[in-house]
Amino acid sequence: MKAIFLFIVFLSIQPIYSQLKITGTVLERTEKGDLISLEDVHITWAETTIGTLSNKDGEFSLAYTATHTKLVFSYVGYVSDTITVNRPHLGKIYLQPNIALEEVVVKRKINSIQKSLFNPQNTVNVDSREMLKAACCNLSESFETNPSVDVSISDGISGAKQIQMLGMNSPYLLFTQENMPFIRGASQIYGLSFIPGSWIESIQITKGAGAVLNGFESISGQINTELVKPLTDQKFFFNSYANSNERFELNTRYNTILNDKLATGLYLHTNLRSGKIDRNNDNFLDTPLAKQLNLMNRWQYIDLDKGWVSYLNLQYLTDKKQTGDTRYEPRTDKFTSNIWGSEINTHRFDASAKIGYVFPDLQYQSFGYQTAYSDHRQNSYYGNTIYTIDHQSFYSNLLFNSIIGSTQHKFKTGLSFNYDKYDEEVTLEYFSRVDNAIGSFFEYTYDSLEKLSFVAGLRADHSNRLGNFMTPRLHVRYSLWDKASLRFNLGRGKRAANIYAENQQLFASNRTITILSTQGKIYGLDPEIAWNTGLNFTQKGYLFNRLFDISLDYYHVSFIDQVVVDWETPQEISFYNLKGKSISNSVQMDFNYEILKNLDLRATYKNYDVHVNYNKGRLEKPLQPRNRVFINLNYETQKKYEGRQWVLDFTANRLGKQRLPDTSANPAPYQLDTYAAAYTILNTQITRIFNNSFDIYMGGENIGNFVQKQPIIAASDPFGPYFDSTITYAPTLGGTYYLGLRYKIK
């Protein structure tokens, strides 16, 4: 560790002594001979994209590189000029107005889902426009029109939605909010519903092991959400929503700009589900009754002249759910054997802050500090099974960014600290533990937009439960030919499995829960360790004069150790460490194309091969479709006066057959088939934009009304030995139709 620290310090100070800057001032001389400074002039090294912009005084500073000798100065409305660099200070450079230039307006439609050809990581960026194409009320519902991840229902009782990537459940994903860990530990099952969609500015979805600066837990990928910024957001935003299942939602934001550097915003989200819906007549609610209140105060400070940027977030949430038998009344039926019911009550407080400093004279060099605290308290019961969890978490990350010689060679380094305290009760059985980890990381980036770029990172961590370990990550991009990129990634991930918090939907059954391992440090279990290897090919171009892009992914995840959740024996759930192999192979093909003007097509095919060695032997992972087909059509009419427009969206999801856990030992009425048949889910939405401030949207989810015929085994005998709501492979709620409106003031 000492050697690694000294190496990082050496690399941190080296650019200070080795960097040479090229400086100058860009001006215009008027006909009267007056000099005018030109701001935002593009200054780049010839035949590259490496460069900078002039400031308000026309001054610029650019790192010198021995491989290039000429600078190109370009500015809209002026004649471009090329200067040979033969001294550090170039003095005054005069640009001439292009008097022959008439007004030219160039418009290009930018898709709401973008994948860069130049980023070494396989990352998809989703902006806020995409989330307006569906009834997006929280993060778990933000992916209805996005094929990058898979969304499924966790069980037939809670209605919680789970996100999968590369054939693995959400615990193997790293969820971050503005690059700080957010959904983890106690919030793993229900936390996706704690981030309102209207608060999100963009989402970055990265496949494969993520960057080392975000930690060591990522195995299948990372999902990062960026919140709207008070300084650039609308002054006021209002959104209301109601659907045919008596679900009502309200979202509002109000921002106040205190001065040109400081702004604050107040955000409110509240929802209510009051309707007792039981369309399959099994006497159990198809979706829970629920109430949620979510408040956030956000501060933003930016001083570009001095180089300071900072954010502060304060958030409070209370969330209450009731589910189970439609006749259940908590005051009279709680913890009795009269009527089966469940309540999940959550109170959560979050505070986070970020501060960054960019050196004004060395804009490629900066440092930053991130910190976050959360207090999550959940009291719940499922029938007569009690589950409570209190989780206090603290996160701290110190970063330094700079270059080595030139901006083609960048590095990030820093220190991080995590602290987690868990207190759990599972029906009078108590678990308490403290996890802490301190680590250092170094990440080197070689950036050549012409051919090769890569990011190589290494972490060294010490954890009181995971021990001392290293986490390497590598992401490589190579440009094969024009508008074609090939990516490769390799990375290792390590994590502690919170078996109860991550699998609490299993409490909604009468299965006996056992832990078969006793020698490890987390519930008697060892930590999970896996390697992720991936390839991606992306090609963009034109077909019949219309833009298209095609992408092909292959990822292989191999576990060295894994906590196996075994429910292959009816009436039992077993947790134990892996003995043998656990692998996931996934293939994904994407094709995006503008069929006609303003009519866009997205088509995706996925194939999964996920196998785990259970005590019974090597089996296909249950409730994992082998194949998925995704099709999305989006049509937008041409914008008219004040932005008037129609927007139509249609999505079809085809899920292939999936293996079900073994129920052959149950009596005949409570047995399921070995495989669930394939099915299709259809969603659609129509939006009418009346002007730049007001629009109305309406649509339907699962308009084909496909539901699982028997989502709950032995629903007529919920206190008997065969009651089980965990084998859920399809929607439990039929067609849902909704209406909403949005109003905003810029």
C-alpha positions, 0 to 999 in steps of 0.5 A: 500500500505504501508503495502504491501511495508513493507511486500515485504522489509521484504521478500527481506532481510530475505534470507540474514540472513537465507541462509547457503551455502555448498561449495567446490572444484572439482578436478582431480589428474593426474598420475603425481600427478598434480591437475586439476580443473574441470569446469561444474561438475554437483552437485545436491542433491541426488534424486532431480534436485536441484543443480549447476555447478562448475566454471572454478576453480572447485569451487561451492556453493549450498544452504543448505536444511535440507531435503537432506544430500547427494550431487551427483557429475557427469561429462562426462568421470568421475566416479560419486561420492556421498558425505555425507554433514556433514559440510558447507565446503567440501574441495577438492573432487576428481573425477576419470576418467572413463578409460573404457568409450569409445566415445559415441554419443547420439543424440535426436531430439528436436521438434521446438515446446516444452511444458514443463511438469514442468512449472506451466504455460501452455506455448508453446515455439516455436523456430526459426526453426518453423518459417522457415517452412512457408513464415514467414515474420512478427509476424502475419505470424509466426503461420501458422504451430502452432495450439496454436493461431488462425489467421484471416483477420480483414476486406476486405480492409486493409488485416491486420491479427488478432490473437485470443486466447480462442475465443477472439481477440488480444486486450485481449492478452498481447503482449511483446517483451523480456517481455516488452509490445510492441503491444498495444494501437495505434499498436494493428491492424497493429503492428503484421506486425512490428516485422520481423520473421527473427529477432525472436529467439523464441516465448513463448505462454502462455494461461490464465492470465500471470504473475503479473510481466508483468502487469495487462492487460492480460486476454486471454494469453500472447505472448512473442517474444525473439529476436536473440542475437548479441553474439550468432547469426550468423555473417551475415544473408540474406533472400529474398522473392517474391510471385505471388502477387508481394510482395517482401521482404528483411531481413538481419542481421549483428553482430559484436563482439567487445570483449568477453563481448560486441556485436552489431547487425544491422538489416534491413527489407524492403518489397514492395507490388506493384501489383494491385490484383483484382481476384474477379473483384469487382474493389477493391484490394484483398491486399493493396499496401504497403512499409515498412522500418524497422531498428534496432540496438541492443547491448548486454553486458554480464560479467558472472564473475561479474554478469552483463547482459544488452541489448539496442535496437533502432528501427525505422519503416516507413510503408505505405499502400494504398488500395481501388478501383483499379483505386484510385489515392490519388493525384486526388481522395483523399477526393472526392466522385469520387473513394473510397480509403484509405491510412495508413501511420505509423512512429514509433520509439522504444527504450528499455533497460534491465540491470540485475545483478546476485550476483556471490556468490548467483546465485539464487539472482538477480535484474533487470531493464527494460524500454521502450519508443515508439513514434507511429504516424499514419495518415490514412483515409478510404474513407472520414473518417479521423483517426489519432493517436499519441501515446507516451508510457513509461514503467519501471519495477524494479525487485528483485529475490531471495529465501526463505530458499532454491531454492525450494522457490523462489520469485520475487518482484518489482515496475512498472510504465506505461505512455501513451499519446493518441491524436486521430482525427476521422473526426474532432472529437478530443480525448486526454487523458493521462493514467498512472499507478504505481504498486507493485507486489509479486510472490512466486514460489514453485518448486518441479519437483517431484510432486507439483509446483505453482506460486502465484502472487499479484499486487496492482496498482493505475491508474488515469483512472482505480482506485485502484485495485488488480490483483491476479494470480495463476498457479498450476502444479501437476504430476499425474504419470510418464510424466503426468502433470495437470495444473490449472490457475486462474487470473484476468485482467483489461484494458482500451479499445482503441475503435478506435485504436483497431477497426479501420477496422470498418472505412472501411464502411459507418456504423454510429459509436456511443458511448452509454455510457457517465459516464466512464473515457475512451471515456465515457466507463468503463474499462474491467474486466474479470476472466480466469480459466483454466485446462490443462492435458499433457501426454508424452510417447512412442507409438510403440517406438516413442515419442508422447504427448497429451494435453487437455485444457479447459478455461473459461473466464467470463467478469464482465465488457466489452466494447461491439462492437455491429454491429448487426444493419446494417449501425450502430456500437455501443460501450457500456458497458456490461449489462448481461453476456459475456463468452468464453468457449474453449476446445482444444485437441492436439496430436503430434506423429512421425509417421515414422522416421523424419515424424512428425504429429501435430493434433489439434481440438478446440471447442468454445462457445462464447456468449455476451449479446447485446442490442438485447439479448444474441447472439453468437459472430460473425465471430467466428468459433465454431470448428477448425481442424488443421493438420500439417505434417513435413518430414525431410530427414537425414542430409548429408555432410555439412547439406544437407537436404530436408524439406517438410511441409504441413498444413491444417486448417479446420474452422467450420461455423461461425455466421455473423452479422445481415444484414436482414434489408439491401436490398436483394442484400446486405444481407448475410446468417445467418451463413458462411459455413465451409471451409479449407485452405491448405499451403505447403512448400519445403526447400532444404538445400544445406549446413550449409550456404545456402538454398532455399525454395518455397511453396504455401498458400491457394493452394485450392484457397478458397476465400470469394465470397462477401468480400465487401458489395455494392462494386459497390456503396462505397459512398452509405449507405450499403457499408461495408467491415467489415464482413470478415470470409474467405481469400480475396486473393486466392492461393499465391505461393512464392520463397525465399532463405537464406544465413548465415555466422556463 
